[in-house]
């Protein structure tokens, strides 16, 4: 009888580990999906921004962009 109890605990422990691994995998997959969706939305927003002309030499400090 003692062996059966030990087997049950071992089996329960293994199942608990598998459930935890499955939850972690599902959580990571959901996170990846959300990140892909947010990236796609960010790309759409950036594409919708109006194209602005770049200052001739912005690194030289000869032009100041006063647009809001």
N, C-alpha and C positions, 0 to 999 in steps of 0.2 A: 504494500500500500504506500509506503514511503516513497518508492520509486515513482509511482503514478503522480503523486503530488509534485515531486520534483520535475517531472516531464511537463506537467501542466504549467508550472511556473516558467519553465524554460520556453515553452511554446508561446505563452502569453507575453513573455519578454521579447521574443523574436517578432511577434505580431505588432507589439507596441513600437518597436524600432522601425518596422516596415511602414506603419501608419505615419510615424513622424517623418520618415524620408519622403513618403508620398505627399504629405502636407507641404514639406519644404519645396519639392519639385513643382507642385501646383502653384505655390506662392511665387516662385521664381518665374514660372511661365507667365503668370498674370502680370508681374512686374515688367517683364520684357514686352508684353503686348501693350501695356500702358505707355511705356517709353517709346515704342514705335509709333503709337497714335499721337503722342505729344510732339514727336519729331516731325511727323507729317503735317501737323497743324502749324508748327513753327515755320516750316518751309513755305506753306501757303501764305502765312502772314507776311513773311519776308518778300515773297513774290508780289504781294499786293501793295507793298510800300512804293510810293512814287520814286522814280529814278531821279537822283539829283546829280548835278554837275559837280565834279570834284575840283577843288581849288588847284591852281596850276602847280604850286609848290607848298603844300600845307606844312611840310616839315621844316621849311625855312622861316616860317612865321610871316610871310609876305601877304597872306590873305587870312581874313578872319571870317568864318562862317557865322552869319547872324540869323540864320533860319531857326525857327522854333520847332 
